[in-house]
């Protein structure tokens, strides 16, 4: 299976294929608006603005699985992201990232890049996956890893 076979739902309810981003470097993140790491939205937006012309696309997937830190609906999430952080990168409908109901995108990402000690499960909000232009998942960064700290990894891919 390829990441490009997976479909997702945009934050405004439209179906979108990951294949639409083929040829881009993707940074896929499970996000939450009431998390201690929420300020990472700014770092993600900064990377997106800095490298989008070179082919980087940040994809934000709200998730309420960790501490009920994304309780709002898609409209509330979108408004929060735009007003608080000026988010201009693509945002998507809420997803589950763990468990039997996990979104197929996250099932794929976790299989391709395991976490600490080979675990697949996502531990918290703002886990980041870096995907190269060919659809290969080349990096996984935990919630505590700030977006700018792996900027060099992005630069090598764009």
C-alpha positions as CSV (number, residue, x, y, z in Angstrom):
1,X,0.0,0.0,0.0
2,X,1.1,3.5,-0.8
3,X,0.3,6.7,1.2
4,X,-1.1,8.1,-2.1
5,X,-3.9,5.5,-2.0
6,X,-5.3,7.1,1.2
7,X,-8.2,9.6,1.3
8,X,-8.8,12.2,4.0
9,X,-11.5,14.7,4.8
10,X,-10.7,18.4,4.8
11,X,-11.7,20.5,7.8
12,X,-14.6,21.9,5.7
13,X,-15.8,18.4,4.9
14,X,-14.5,17.7,1.4
15,X,-12.9,14.4,0.4
16,X,-9.2,14.8,-0.6
17,X,-6.7,12.2,-1.7
18,X,-3.1,12.3,-0.3
19,X,-2.2,11.7,-4.0
20,X,-3.1,15.3,-4.6
21,X,0.1,16.1,-2.7
22,X,2.3,13.7,-4.7
23,X,5.7,15.2,-5.4
24,X,5.6,17.3,-2.2
25,X,7.5,16.8,1.1
26,X,4.8,16.3,3.7
27,X,4.9,17.1,7.4
28,X,1.8,15.3,8.9
29,X,0.9,16.3,12.5
30,X,-1.9,15.3,14.9
31,X,-2.8,18.6,16.5
32,X,-4.9,19.9,19.4
33,X,-5.9,23.4,20.4
34,X,-5.9,23.0,24.2
35,X,-2.5,21.2,24.7
36,X,0.7,22.3,26.3
37,X,2.3,21.9,22.8
38,X,-0.3,24.0,21.0
39,X,2.2,26.8,20.5
40,X,3.9,24.4,18.0
41,X,1.2,25.6,15.5
42,X,3.4,28.7,15.1
43,X,6.5,26.7,14.4
44,X,4.6,24.5,11.9
45,X,3.2,27.7,10.2
46,X,6.6,29.2,10.1
47,X,8.1,26.1,8.3
48,X,5.2,26.1,5.9
49,X,5.6,29.7,5.0
50,X,9.4,29.3,4.7
51,X,9.4,26.2,2.5
52,X,6.0,25.8,0.8
53,X,7.4,27.4,-2.4
54,X,10.1,24.6,-2.3
55,X,7.5,21.9,-2.0
56,X,6.8,21.5,1.7
57,X,3.2,20.9,2.7
58,X,2.2,20.7,6.4
59,X,-1.0,18.7,7.0
60,X,-2.8,19.2,10.3
61,X,-5.1,16.5,11.7
62,X,-7.0,17.5,14.9
63,X,-7.3,14.7,17.4
64,X,-9.2,14.5,20.7
65,X,-7.7,11.2,21.9
66,X,-5.3,12.7,24.4
67,X,-6.7,14.4,27.5
68,X,-9.8,15.7,25.6
69,X,-7.6,18.6,24.3
70,X,-9.4,19.1,21.0
71,X,-13.1,19.1,22.1
72,X,-14.3,21.6,19.5
73,X,-15.9,20.9,16.2
74,X,-14.1,21.5,12.9
75,X,-15.4,25.1,12.5
76,X,-14.2,26.0,16.0
77,X,-10.8,24.4,15.3
78,X,-10.4,26.2,12.1
79,X,-11.3,29.6,13.6
80,X,-8.9,29.0,16.5
81,X,-6.0,28.1,14.2
82,X,-6.5,31.1,12.0
83,X,-7.1,33.7,14.7
84,X,-4.5,32.5,17.1
85,X,-1.7,31.3,14.8
86,X,-2.6,32.5,11.3
87,X,-2.5,28.9,10.1
88,X,-2.6,28.7,6.3
89,X,-1.5,25.1,5.8
90,X,-4.1,22.5,5.0
91,X,-6.2,21.3,8.0
92,X,-8.4,18.2,8.1
93,X,-11.4,16.8,10.0
94,X,-10.8,15.3,13.4
95,X,-9.3,11.8,13.3
96,X,-8.4,9.0,15.7
97,X,-4.7,8.1,15.6
98,X,-4.7,5.1,17.9
99,X,-7.0,2.1,18.4
100,X,-9.2,0.0,16.2
101,X,-10.9,3.1,14.8
102,X,-7.6,4.9,13.9
103,X,-7.7,6.7,10.5
104,X,-6.0,4.6,7.7
105,X,-3.5,7.4,7.2
106,X,-2.3,7.0,10.8
107,X,-2.3,3.2,10.5
108,X,0.0,3.6,7.5
109,X,2.3,6.2,9.1
110,X,2.8,4.2,12.4
111,X,3.7,1.1,10.5
112,X,6.3,2.9,8.4
113,X,7.9,4.8,11.2
114,X,7.7,3.2,14.7
115,X,8.2,5.2,17.8
116,X,10.5,4.7,20.8
117,X,11.5,1.1,21.4
118,X,9.6,0.0,18.2
119,X,6.2,1.0,19.5
120,X,3.6,2.0,16.9
121,X,1.1,3.9,19.1
122,X,1.2,7.7,19.2
123,X,1.9,8.9,22.7
124,X,0.4,12.4,22.5
125,X,-0.6,15.4,20.4
126,X,1.9,17.0,18.0
127,X,3.6,13.8,16.9
128,X,5.1,14.6,13.5
129,X,5.8,12.4,10.5
130,X,8.0,13.6,7.7
131,X,7.3,12.1,4.2
132,X,9.6,12.5,1.2
133,X,8.5,13.4,-2.3
134,X,8.1,9.7,-3.2
135,X,5.7,9.0,-0.4
136,X,8.3,7.3,1.9
137,X,7.9,8.1,5.6
138,X,11.4,9.2,6.6
139,X,11.0,10.6,10.0
140,X,8.9,10.5,13.2
141,X,9.3,13.2,15.9
142,X,7.7,13.1,19.3
143,X,5.5,15.9,20.7
144,X,8.3,17.4,22.7
145,X,10.4,17.9,19.5
146,X,9.9,21.5,18.3
147,X,9.3,21.8,14.5
148,X,12.4,24.0,13.9
149,X,14.7,21.3,15.6
150,X,14.4,19.1,12.5
151,X,14.4,21.8,9.9
152,X,17.7,20.4,8.4
153,X,15.8,17.1,7.7
154,X,13.2,19.1,5.7
155,X,16.0,21.0,3.9
156,X,17.6,17.8,2.7
157,X,14.3,16.7,1.2
158,X,13.2,19.8,-0.6
